[in-house]
Amino acid sequence: MSIAARLQGRLELSPEQAAHAAGLPAGLVRGLLEDELPLPRGRRLSRLADVLETSVAYLIGLDPDAPVPDGAAAMDNNPVERAMRPVALAERTGCSLDRMGAESGRRRSIA
């Protein structure tokens, strides 16, 4: 089931009202409904789930019957844990210090 289908099944407000109630940008829920945007992560995802009166697991498409793995290593494999982690700046921008020249030993000055 797509993100849009999961949202439509839970949405009792207009997309704009739901976004406002969750403290999200006005066009976010509409963008999700039109499959134009990825689900938010972390607190934003949690607030959206609260407004829609559902769980983060449901929004990310986790099978409710699938067992959740045990142990510390399971956190990396747990989709709910991954969805709730804040996104690192390098991950959001698609770059890292290594890609900016640090790996070659060069330093770039910002002037």
C-alpha positions in Angstrom: 0.0 0.0 0.0 1.4 3.4 -1.0 1.9 6.3 1.4 -0.9 8.2 -0.3 -3.3 5.2 0.2 -2.4 4.9 3.9 -2.9 8.7 4.4 -6.2 8.8 2.5 -7.5 5.9 4.7 -6.8 8.0 7.9 -7.3 11.5 6.8 -10.5 13.1 8.3 -9.3 16.7 7.8 -8.3 18.5 4.7 -4.6 18.0 3.9 -3.9 21.6 4.8 -5.7 21.3 8.2 -3.9 18.1 9.0 -0.5 19.7 8.2 -1.4 22.7 10.3 -2.5 20.5 13.2 0.8 18.6 13.0 2.8 21.8 12.8 4.1 20.8 9.3 4.5 22.9 6.2 1.1 23.6 4.5 1.8 21.6 1.3 3.4 18.6 2.9 0.3 16.4 3.4 -0.9 17.3 -0.1 2.5 16.4 -1.5 2.4 13.1 0.3 -1.1 12.4 -1.1 0.1 13.1 -4.6 3.2 10.9 -4.1 5.4 13.9 -4.7 7.2 14.0 -1.3 8.7 11.4 1.0 7.4 10.9 4.5 8.9 13.2 7.1 11.1 11.7 9.8 11.5 12.0 13.5 9.2 14.3 15.4 7.4 15.5 12.3 6.4 11.9 11.4 5.3 11.3 15.0 3.2 14.5 15.0 1.6 13.5 11.7 0.8 10.0 13.1 -0.8 11.6 16.2 -3.0 13.9 14.0 -4.1 11.0 11.9 -4.7 8.9 15.0 -2.5 6.1 13.8 1.0 4.8 14.4 4.3 5.6 12.9 4.6 1.9 12.0 1.4 2.2 9.9 2.5 5.3 8.1 5.9 3.8 7.1 4.1 0.7 5.8 5.4 -1.7 8.4 3.4 -5.0 8.5 1.7 -5.0 11.9 2.1 -8.8 12.0 5.8 -8.8 11.3 7.9 -9.5 14.5 10.2 -6.7 15.7 13.8 -8.0 16.0 15.4 -8.0 19.5 18.7 -6.5 20.5 20.9 -3.5 19.7 21.7 -4.6 16.2 17.9 -4.8 15.6 17.7 -1.0 15.9 19.4 -0.6 12.6 17.0 -3.1 11.0 13.9 -1.7 12.6 12.1 0.5 10.2 10.3 2.4 13.0 13.6 3.2 14.7 15.1 4.4 11.3 12.1 6.6 10.6 12.2 8.2 14.0 15.9 9.1 13.8 16.7 12.7 12.8 18.3 12.9 9.4 22.0 14.0 9.4 22.8 17.1 7.5 25.1 15.3 5.1 22.3 12.8 4.4 19.8 15.5 3.7 22.1 17.4 1.4 23.6 14.4 -0.3 27.2 15.4 0.5 29.8 14.8 3.1 33.2 16.2 4.0 34.9 13.3 2.2 33.2 14.3 -1.0 34.2 17.9 -0.5 37.9 17.2 -0.7 38.8 16.0 2.8 39.6 12.5 1.6 42.3 13.7 -0.7 44.0 15.7 2.1 43.1 19.1 0.6 41.5 21.7 2.7 39.1 24.1 1.2 38.9 27.5 2.7 35.6 29.4 2.8 36.3 32.9 1.9 
